[in-house]
Amino acid sequence: MGKTIVVKQIGSPIRRPKIQRETLKGLGLNKMHRTRELEDTPSVRGMVNSIPHLAVIIEEKGE
């Protein structure tokens, strides 16, 4: 595995559009303040950038 990023959920999916809730599930986030370490790919970055009010990148790890 190459570079990784740590993503943290900062917002609640309650009363959000279905596509935003599904994006959180796709990132593996489902509860407030949970973190996940994911591979740093353009698709993962795009998912995080599409919901900046719900999830943020808190750390970038290199090799």
ABEGO torsion letter per residue (X at the ends): XBBBBBBBBABBABGBBAAAAAAAAAAGBABBGBBBBBBBBAAAAAAAAABAAABBBABBBBX
